[in-house]
Amino acid sequence: MKLLLIIAIVFCIERIAHHEKKLLDYRSSFIASLPRNVRYLFPASLCGAFCKRLFDIVFSLVVLVTIFPLIFLIVAPMIKLGSKGPVFFIQKRLGLYGKLFNCYKFRTMYVNSGTRPAQPNDCRVTKLGKFLRKTHLDEFPQFFNVLIGDMSVVGPRPFQPRIYQEFPDYEKSLLRLVVRPGLTVLAQLNVPRTKNRAQYLKQDFYYIRKMSCWLDLKIIFWTLRLRDNSF
């Protein structure tokens, strides 16, 4: 039994390493597809990518097995009682190398509220939704995105394709896509995205250049202190 477990673990590790290597091999091709004036080769290593992905899998599994069931049992009935509609809100976001994926959240708005991003004191947000957004509990379903590889625990926040058009330099903003989007990152903690998009972009690039497991752990700690400027 122990031998089978060891073989299974080794196989999983080998598959993760192989998949991350394929993604890194495509990285240069993606950057080369961008206009020459915005190309920038961010440092990356297979060891770093492997460790980050392994951490994402372990961390998301722990959250989904221990914390998420309790949150779901409390939040899901309250969402259904508070307003008509599904428990989860699913929206297409741009992920690694520009691939669209389904991003999951607890629903915080009334149904048919349009696609315009929420603003402070937005009347489309339900009473429960305001609490979920303030505490970021609405983003807990995104740990499923982390587990399956669409997202990372730490990385540039995933946006809808049209949001990229709002950045001062659209083509340069696409460089955010050389890493997996994440649940939290420096820019989200420090810069109001809707007020200073250029600075927001600068912070994202800083994270991508300096990305490390130690930096990720620090960002997770800062996030738990609820230092956030989502609006």
C-alpha positions, 0 to 999 in steps of 0.5 A: 500500500505504501509503495503504491502511494509513493508511486502515485505521488511520484507520478503526480509530481512528474506530471506537474513538472511536465505540464509546467515545462510545457507552459514555460516553453510556450512563454517565449512564443506568447511574448513574441506574438506581442508588438515589439515595443512592449515585449519584455522577457520576465525571469522564470525557472522550471523549479520556481514554476513547479514549486508555485504550482505544487503550493497552489494544489496543496493550499487549495486542497486544504482550503476546499476540504476544511474551510470551504464546506463550512462557508458554503453551508452558511453562505449558500442558503443566505444567498438563495433566501436573499434574492432569486438566482443561482448561488454561484456567479460564473464569468469568462476571464482572461487567464494564462497566455490569454486563454479564457476560463470560467471564473467562479464566485459566490453571487453578490448581485441581483440577477440580470444586473449587467456586466459593468464592474461593481463600484462602491455603494453599487445598488446592484449588490445585495445586502449579503453581497456587500458583506461577502465582497468586503470580507472577500468570502465571495472569492472562495469558489475560486480555489476550485480555479486554483486547483484545476490550474486556471488560477494561482493563489497569488498572481495578477487578478483575472479580468474580463477581456474588455477591462484590458481596453481600459488600461493606458497601454492595452498592448503592454497590459497583455504582459500580465498574462505571462503568469496565471491570474491569482486570488490576490496580488500586490496591486490589489492590496495597494492600488485602487484599480479603477482610479490608477490603472497605470500604477496598478499595471506597474505593481503587477509587473513588479510582482511578475519580475520579483515572483518567488515563494517567499514573496507569495507567502508575504502577500498571503499574510498581507491579504489576511490582514484585509489590506485591500483596494479592490475599488 
